Amino acid sequence: MALVAKSATIAALIAKGQVAVTITPDTKDWTWVLEDACPECGFDARTVPAGEVASRVRATVPVWLEALSRDGATVRPRPDVWSTTEYACHVRDVHRLYTQRLALMLAQDDPHFANWDQDVTAVEERYDLQDPVVVAGELAAASEAMAAAYDAIRDDQWQRTGVRGDGAHFTVDSFARYFLHDVEHHLWDVTGRPAGTWI
């Protein structure tokens, strides 16, 4: 979604009273993290074998659960920055979405994924009002479903392909590592710990 259209959509939801304050929409193309280390969280996709993605996903769960159990998990550090619970809602939904997209890549030849706007979803689903206890359970379940899906991939399936709505092309291998950056980057957002240091 173009920035102008996205901003208009979110502004309309705010005007309806669905949310008081929103974060700045993320319009960056993050596919570059497949070629270079992330200067923020330190994740380097070039050093992560796709076959390790499942175990690294599972390793994030206890860290998320501990973060969600803290006092203030629903409080934003700044009005324009998500709270721990909002980040966790996003990661939960990323797990769910990527599990669906992975299934498409394994079942179909070069499927095209429907667009998903994370910022509009956060407003429509009221991430800011969700219960961290509930989110913790949902995140743990979604993480395990995603990890199990990666565990089940055969050697001859890693090069199957899929195409995102903006035209970005992925193999199952690059898709796994791109996905893992999203999960670990947001855990860095919440904890300040570099990607992978909880393994």
LOLUMFI-472463 format. One line per 3 residues: number of its first residue (from 1); for each residue x, y, z negated of N, C-alpha, C. Coordinates in nm, 2 decimals. Layout:
BEGIN
NUM) X:Y:Z:X:Y:Z:X:Y:Z | ...
//
This chain:
BEGIN
1) 0.08:-0.12:0.00:0.00:0.00:0.00:0.09:0.12:0.00 | 0.06:0.22:0.09:0.14:0.34:0.10:0.12:0.42:-0.03 | 0.23:0.50:-0.07:0.22:0.57:-0.19:0.10:0.66:-0.21
4) 0.07:0.73:-0.10:-0.05:0.83:-0.11:-0.17:0.75:-0.14 | -0.20:0.64:-0.06:-0.32:0.56:-0.09:-0.32:0.50:-0.22 | -0.20:0.45:-0.27:-0.19:0.39:-0.40:-0.22:0.49:-0.51
7) -0.16:0.61:-0.50:-0.18:0.71:-0.60:-0.33:0.75:-0.60 | -0.39:0.76:-0.48:-0.54:0.80:-0.48:-0.62:0.69:-0.55 | -0.59:0.57:-0.52:-0.67:0.46:-0.58:-0.66:0.46:-0.74
10) -0.53:0.48:-0.78:-0.51:0.48:-0.93:-0.58:0.61:-0.99 | -0.57:0.72:-0.92:-0.63:0.84:-0.97:-0.78:0.83:-0.98 | -0.84:0.76:-0.88:-0.98:0.73:-0.89:-1.02:0.65:-1.01
13) -0.94:0.55:-1.04:-0.97:0.46:-1.16:-0.95:0.54:-1.29 | -0.85:0.63:-1.29:-0.83:0.71:-1.41:-0.95:0.81:-1.43 | -1.00:0.86:-1.31:-1.11:0.96:-1.32:-1.24:0.89:-1.37
16) -1.25:0.76:-1.35:-1.37:0.68:-1.39:-1.35:0.64:-1.54 | -1.24:0.68:-1.60:-1.22:0.65:-1.74:-1.17:0.51:-1.77 | -1.12:0.44:-1.66:-1.07:0.30:-1.68:-0.93:0.30:-1.74
19) -0.86:0.41:-1.74:-0.73:0.41:-1.80:-0.69:0.56:-1.82 | -0.63:0.59:-1.93:-0.60:0.73:-1.96:-0.47:0.78:-1.89 | -0.37:0.70:-1.90:-0.24:0.74:-1.84:-0.18:0.62:-1.76
22) -0.12:0.64:-1.65:-0.06:0.54:-1.57:0.09:0.56:-1.56 | 0.16:0.46:-1.53:0.30:0.47:-1.50:0.32:0.52:-1.36 | 0.44:0.56:-1.32:0.47:0.60:-1.19:0.47:0.48:-1.10
25) 0.39:0.47:-0.99:0.39:0.35:-0.91:0.52:0.32:-0.85 | 0.55:0.18:-0.85:0.67:0.13:-0.80:0.66:0.10:-0.65 | 0.72:0.18:-0.57:0.71:0.16:-0.42:0.84:0.11:-0.36
28) 0.94:0.08:-0.44:1.07:0.03:-0.39:1.06:-0.11:-0.33 | 1.14:-0.13:-0.23:1.16:-0.27:-0.17:1.27:-0.33:-0.25 | 1.24:-0.43:-0.33:1.34:-0.49:-0.42:1.41:-0.61:-0.35
31) 1.39:-0.64:-0.22:1.45:-0.75:-0.16:1.61:-0.74:-0.15 | 1.66:-0.62:-0.17:1.81:-0.61:-0.17:1.87:-0.69:-0.28 | 1.79:-0.72:-0.39:1.86:-0.80:-0.50:1.90:-0.94:-0.46
34) 1.86:-0.98:-0.34:1.91:-1.11:-0.29:2.05:-1.10:-0.24 | 2.10:-0.97:-0.21:2.23:-0.95:-0.16:2.33:-0.89:-0.25 | 2.28:-0.82:-0.35:2.37:-0.75:-0.45:2.32:-0.77:-0.59
37) 2.41:-0.75:-0.69:2.37:-0.76:-0.83:2.29:-0.64:-0.86 | 2.19:-0.66:-0.95:2.10:-0.55:-0.99:2.19:-0.46:-1.09 | 2.20:-0.33:-1.06:2.28:-0.25:-1.15:2.22:-0.22:-1.29
40) 2.09:-0.25:-1.30:2.02:-0.23:-1.42:2.03:-0.35:-1.52 | 1.97:-0.46:-1.47:1.96:-0.58:-1.56:2.08:-0.67:-1.55 | 2.16:-0.66:-1.44:2.27:-0.74:-1.42:2.25:-0.87:-1.35
43) 2.12:-0.90:-1.31:2.09:-1.02:-1.24:2.16:-1.02:-1.10 | 2.23:-1.14:-1.07:2.30:-1.15:-0.94:2.24:-1.28:-0.88 | 2.15:-1.26:-0.78:2.09:-1.38:-0.71:2.19:-1.46:-0.64
46) 2.30:-1.41:-0.60:2.40:-1.48:-0.53:2.47:-1.59:-0.61 | 2.46:-1.58:-0.74:2.52:-1.67:-0.84:2.42:-1.77:-0.90 | 2.30:-1.76:-0.86:2.19:-1.84:-0.92:2.14:-1.95:-0.82
49) 2.18:-2.07:-0.84:2.13:-2.18:-0.76:1.97:-2.19:-0.77 | 1.90:-2.20:-0.67:1.76:-2.20:-0.67:1.71:-2.32:-0.76 | 1.79:-2.43:-0.77:1.75:-2.54:-0.85:1.76:-2.51:-1.00
52) 1.81:-2.40:-1.04:1.82:-2.36:-1.18:1.71:-2.27:-1.22 | 1.62:-2.23:-1.12:1.52:-2.13:-1.15:1.42:-2.18:-1.26 | 1.38:-2.30:-1.25:1.28:-2.36:-1.34:1.33:-2.35:-1.49
55) 1.46:-2.39:-1.51:1.51:-2.39:-1.64:1.53:-2.25:-1.70 | 1.56:-2.15:-1.61:1.58:-2.02:-1.65:1.44:-1.95:-1.68 | 1.34:-1.99:-1.61:1.20:-1.94:-1.64:1.16:-1.99:-1.78
58) 1.19:-2.12:-1.80:1.15:-2.17:-1.94:1.23:-2.10:-2.05 | 1.35:-2.06:-2.02:1.43:-2.00:-2.12:1.38:-1.86:-2.16 | 1.31:-1.80:-2.07:1.26:-1.66:-2.10:1.14:-1.67:-2.20
61) 1.07:-1.78:-2.20:0.94:-1.78:-2.28:0.96:-1.75:-2.43 | 1.05:-1.82:-2.50:1.07:-1.78:-2.64:1.10:-1.63:-2.66 | 1.17:-1.58:-2.57:1.21:-1.43:-2.59:1.09:-1.35:-2.57
64) 1.01:-1.38:-2.47:0.88:-1.31:-2.45:0.79:-1.32:-2.57 | 0.78:-1.44:-2.62:0.69:-1.47:-2.74:0.74:-1.39:-2.86 | 0.87:-1.38:-2.88:0.92:-1.31:-3.00:0.89:-1.16:-2.98
67) 0.91:-1.11:-2.86:0.88:-0.97:-2.83:0.74:-0.93:-2.85 | 0.65:-1.02:-2.81:0.50:-0.99:-2.82:0.45:-1.00:-2.96 | 0.53:-1.07:-3.05:0.49:-1.08:-3.19:0.53:-0.96:-3.27
70) 0.61:-0.87:-3.22:0.66:-0.76:-3.29:0.55:-0.66:-3.32 | 0.56:-0.58:-3.43:0.47:-0.47:-3.45:0.50:-0.37:-3.34 | 0.39:-0.31:-3.29:0.41:-0.21:-3.18:0.42:-0.26:-3.04
73) 0.39:-0.39:-3.03:0.40:-0.45:-2.89:0.30:-0.39:-2.79 | 0.20:-0.32:-2.84:0.10:-0.26:-2.75:0.13:-0.11:-2.73 | 0.24:-0.06:-2.79:0.26:0.08:-2.79:0.37:0.11:-2.68
76) 0.33:0.21:-2.60:0.43:0.25:-2.49:0.54:0.34:-2.56 | 0.66:0.32:-2.52:0.77:0.40:-2.57:0.76:0.54:-2.51 | 0.71:0.56:-2.40:0.67:0.69:-2.34:0.54:0.67:-2.26
79) 0.47:0.78:-2.24:0.34:0.77:-2.18:0.35:0.70:-2.04 | 0.46:0.72:-1.97:0.48:0.67:-1.83:0.56:0.54:-1.83 | 0.58:0.47:-1.94:0.65:0.34:-1.94:0.56:0.24:-2.01
82) 0.55:0.12:-1.95:0.47:0.02:-2.00:0.51:-0.03:-2.14 | 0.42:-0.07:-2.22:0.44:-0.13:-2.35:0.49:-0.28:-2.32 | 0.54:-0.34:-2.42:0.58:-0.48:-2.41:0.47:-0.57:-2.36
85) 0.35:-0.54:-2.41:0.23:-0.62:-2.37:0.20:-0.60:-2.23 | 0.21:-0.48:-2.18:0.18:-0.45:-2.04:0.28:-0.52:-1.95 | 0.41:-0.51:-1.99:0.51:-0.58:-1.91:0.48:-0.73:-1.91
88) 0.44:-0.79:-2.02:0.41:-0.93:-2.03:0.29:-0.97:-1.94 | 0.19:-0.88:-1.94:0.08:-0.90:-1.85:0.12:-0.91:-1.70 | 0.21:-0.82:-1.67:0.26:-0.81:-1.53:0.34:-0.94:-1.50
91) 0.42:-0.99:-1.59:0.50:-1.11:-1.56:0.41:-1.23:-1.56 | 0.31:-1.24:-1.65:0.21:-1.34:-1.64:0.15:-1.35:-1.50 | 0.11:-1.24:-1.45:0.04:-1.23:-1.32:0.14:-1.26:-1.21
94) 0.27:-1.22:-1.22:0.37:-1.26:-1.12:0.38:-1.41:-1.12 | 0.39:-1.48:-1.23:0.40:-1.62:-1.24:0.28:-1.68:-1.16 | 0.16:-1.64:-1.19:0.04:-1.69:-1.13:0.04:-1.67:-0.98
97) 0.08:-1.55:-0.94:0.08:-1.52:-0.79:0.18:-1.60:-0.72 | 0.30:-1.61:-0.78:0.41:-1.68:-0.71:0.39:-1.83:-0.71 | 0.32:-1.88:-0.81:0.28:-2.02:-0.80:0.19:-2.05:-0.68
100) 0.10:-1.96:-0.66:0.01:-1.97:-0.55:0.08:-1.96:-0.42 | 0.17:-1.86:-0.41:0.24:-1.83:-0.28:0.34:-1.95:-0.25 | 0.40:-2.00:-0.36:0.49:-2.12:-0.34:0.41:-2.24:-0.28
103) 0.29:-2.26:-0.34:0.21:-2.37:-0.29:0.17:-2.35:-0.14 | 0.15:-2.23:-0.10:0.12:-2.20:0.04:0.24:-2.23:0.13 | 0.36:-2.19:0.08:0.49:-2.22:0.16:0.51:-2.37:0.18
106) 0.47:-2.44:0.08:0.49:-2.59:0.08:0.39:-2.66:0.17 | 0.27:-2.60:0.18:0.16:-2.66:0.25:0.14:-2.62:0.39 | 0.19:-2.50:0.42:0.17:-2.44:0.55:0.30:-2.40:0.61
109) 0.30:-2.38:0.74:0.42:-2.34:0.81:0.42:-2.19:0.82 | 0.52:-2.13:0.76:0.54:-1.98:0.76:0.41:-1.90:0.73 | 0.35:-1.93:0.62:0.23:-1.85:0.58:0.25:-1.70:0.56
112) 0.15:-1.62:0.58:0.16:-1.48:0.55:0.08:-1.46:0.42 | 0.14:-1.39:0.33:0.08:-1.37:0.20:-0.01:-1.25:0.20 | -0.12:-1.25:0.13:-0.21:-1.14:0.12:-0.14:-1.03:0.03
115) -0.17:-0.91:0.05:-0.10:-0.80:-0.02:-0.15:-0.81:-0.17 | -0.06:-0.77:-0.26:-0.09:-0.76:-0.40:-0.03:-0.63:-0.45 | -0.11:-0.54:-0.51:-0.06:-0.42:-0.56:-0.05:-0.43:-0.71
118) 0.07:-0.43:-0.77:0.09:-0.46:-0.91:0.04:-0.34:-0.99 | 0.05:-0.22:-0.94:0.01:-0.10:-1.02:-0.14:-0.08:-1.03 | -0.21:-0.11:-0.92:-0.35:-0.11:-0.92:-0.41:-0.22:-1.01
121) -0.34:-0.34:-1.00:-0.39:-0.45:-1.08:-0.37:-0.41:-1.23 | -0.26:-0.35:-1.27:-0.24:-0.31:-1.41:-0.35:-0.22:-1.46 | -0.40:-0.13:-1.37:-0.51:-0.04:-1.41:-0.64:-0.11:-1.42
124) -0.67:-0.19:-1.31:-0.80:-0.25:-1.30:-0.82:-0.36:-1.41 | -0.71:-0.43:-1.44:-0.72:-0.53:-1.54:-0.69:-0.48:-1.69 | -0.67:-0.35:-1.70:-0.65:-0.29:-1.83:-0.55:-0.36:-1.91
127) -0.43:-0.37:-1.85:-0.31:-0.42:-1.92:-0.29:-0.35:-2.06 | -0.33:-0.22:-2.06:-0.30:-0.14:-2.18:-0.39:-0.18:-2.30 | -0.50:-0.26:-2.27:-0.59:-0.30:-2.38:-0.58:-0.45:-2.41
130) -0.50:-0.52:-2.34:-0.50:-0.67:-2.37:-0.43:-0.70:-2.50 | -0.47:-0.81:-2.56:-0.43:-0.86:-2.69:-0.29:-0.93:-2.67 | -0.19:-0.89:-2.74:-0.06:-0.96:-2.72:-0.06:-1.11:-2.76
133) -0.14:-1.14:-2.85:-0.15:-1.29:-2.89:-0.21:-1.37:-2.77 | -0.31:-1.32:-2.71:-0.37:-1.39:-2.60:-0.27:-1.39:-2.48 | -0.21:-1.27:-2.46:-0.12:-1.26:-2.35:0.00:-1.36:-2.36
136) 0.05:-1.38:-2.49:0.16:-1.47:-2.51:0.12:-1.61:-2.47 | 0.00:-1.66:-2.51:-0.04:-1.79:-2.46:-0.05:-1.80:-2.31 | -0.11:-1.70:-2.25:-0.13:-1.70:-2.11:0.01:-1.70:-2.03
139) 0.10:-1.62:-2.08:0.23:-1.61:-2.02:0.30:-1.74:-2.03 | 0.30:-1.80:-2.15:0.37:-1.93:-2.17:0.31:-2.04:-2.07 | 0.18:-2.04:-2.06:0.12:-2.14:-1.97:0.15:-2.11:-1.82
142) 0.15:-1.99:-1.78:0.18:-1.95:-1.64:0.33:-1.98:-1.61 | 0.41:-1.95:-1.71:0.56:-1.98:-1.69:0.58:-2.13:-1.67 | 0.52:-2.21:-1.75:0.54:-2.36:-1.74:0.48:-2.41:-1.60
145) 0.37:-2.35:-1.56:0.32:-2.39:-1.43:0.41:-2.36:-1.32 | 0.47:-2.24:-1.32:0.57:-2.20:-1.22:0.69:-2.28:-1.23 | 0.74:-2.31:-1.35:0.86:-2.39:-1.36:0.84:-2.53:-1.31
148) 0.73:-2.59:-1.34:0.69:-2.72:-1.30:0.68:-2.73:-1.15 | 0.63:-2.62:-1.08:0.62:-2.62:-0.94:0.76:-2.62:-0.88 | 0.86:-2.55:-0.94:0.99:-2.55:-0.89:1.06:-2.68:-0.91
151) 1.03:-2.74:-1.02:1.09:-2.87:-1.05:1.05:-2.98:-0.95 | 0.94:-2.96:-0.89:0.88:-3.06:-0.80:0.93:-3.04:-0.65 | 1.00:-2.94:-0.62:1.05:-2.91:-0.49:1.15:-3.02:-0.44
154) 1.13:-3.07:-0.33:1.22:-3.17:-0.27:1.34:-3.10:-0.20 | 1.45:-3.17:-0.18:1.56:-3.10:-0.12:1.53:-3.05:0.02 | 1.44:-3.12:0.09:1.41:-3.08:0.23:1.31:-2.97:0.24
157) 1.27:-2.91:0.12:1.16:-2.81:0.12:1.22:-2.67:0.09 | 1.34:-2.66:0.05:1.40:-2.53:0.01:1.41:-2.43:0.12 | 1.41:-2.47:0.25:1.42:-2.38:0.36:1.29:-2.35:0.43
160) 1.18:-2.40:0.37:1.05:-2.36:0.43:1.03:-2.21:0.41 | 0.95:-2.15:0.49:0.94:-2.01:0.50:0.80:-1.95:0.47 | 0.80:-1.82:0.44:0.68:-1.75:0.42:0.70:-1.60:0.44
163) 0.60:-1.52:0.47:0.61:-1.38:0.50:0.52:-1.30:0.41 | 0.58:-1.20:0.35:0.50:-1.11:0.26:0.43:-1.01:0.35 | 0.33:-0.94:0.29:0.24:-0.85:0.36:0.32:-0.74:0.43
166) 0.43:-0.70:0.38:0.51:-0.59:0.43:0.61:-0.64:0.54 | 0.60:-0.77:0.57:0.69:-0.82:0.67:0.82:-0.89:0.62 | 0.84:-0.88:0.49:0.96:-0.94:0.44:0.95:-1.09:0.45
169) 1.06:-1.16:0.50:1.06:-1.30:0.52:1.14:-1.37:0.40 | 1.09:-1.48:0.36:1.15:-1.55:0.25:1.16:-1.70:0.29 | 1.26:-1.77:0.24:1.26:-1.92:0.23:1.22:-1.95:0.09
172) 1.19:-2.08:0.06:1.16:-2.12:-0.07:1.27:-2.09:-0.16 | 1.39:-2.10:-0.11:1.52:-2.08:-0.19:1.53:-1.93:-0.23 | 1.52:-1.84:-0.13:1.53:-1.69:-0.16:1.41:-1.64:-0.24
175) 1.29:-1.70:-0.21:1.17:-1.66:-0.28:1.19:-1.70:-0.43 | 1.25:-1.81:-0.47:1.27:-1.85:-0.60:1.36:-1.75:-0.68 | 1.47:-1.71:-0.61:1.57:-1.62:-0.67:1.52:-1.48:-0.68
178) 1.44:-1.44:-0.58:1.38:-1.31:-0.58:1.28:-1.30:-0.70 | 1.20:-1.40:-0.71:1.10:-1.41:-0.82:1.17:-1.40:-0.96 | 1.28:-1.48:-0.97:1.34:-1.49:-1.10:1.40:-1.35:-1.14
181) 1.44:-1.27:-1.05:1.49:-1.14:-1.08:1.38:-1.06:-1.14 | 1.26:-1.06:-1.09:1.14:-0.99:-1.14:1.12:-1.03:-1.29 | 1.12:-1.16:-1.31:1.09:-1.20:-1.45:1.20:-1.16:-1.55
184) 1.32:-1.18:-1.51:1.43:-1.15:-1.60:1.46:-0.99:-1.61 | 1.43:-0.92:-1.50:1.45:-0.78:-1.51:1.35:-0.72:-1.61 | 1.23:-0.76:-1.61:1.13:-0.71:-1.70:1.16:-0.75:-1.85
187) 1.22:-0.86:-1.87:1.26:-0.90:-2.00:1.37:-0.80:-2.05 | 1.46:-0.76:-1.95:1.56:-0.66:-1.99:1.49:-0.53:-2.02 | 1.38:-0.49:-1.94:1.31:-0.37:-1.97:1.26:-0.37:-2.12
190) 1.22:-0.49:-2.17:1.16:-0.50:-2.30:1.27:-0.51:-2.41 | 1.37:-0.59:-2.38:1.47:-0.62:-2.49:1.60:-0.55:-2.48 | 1.63:-0.50:-2.36:1.76:-0.44:-2.34:1.88:-0.54:-2.32
193) 1.84:-0.67:-2.32:1.94:-0.77:-2.30:1.96:-0.80:-2.15 | 2.09:-0.81:-2.11:2.11:-0.84:-1.97:2.05:-0.97:-1.92 | 2.01:-0.98:-1.80:1.95:-1.10:-1.74:2.03:-1.22:-1.77
196) 1.96:-1.33:-1.81:2.02:-1.46:-1.83:2.10:-1.48:-1.96 | 2.10:-1.37:-2.05:2.18:-1.39:-2.17:2.11:-1.47:-2.28 | 1.98:-1.50:-2.25:1.90:-1.58:-2.35:1.91:-1.73:-2.31
199) 1.98:-1.77:-2.21:1.98:-1.91:-2.17:2.06:-1.99:-2.27
//
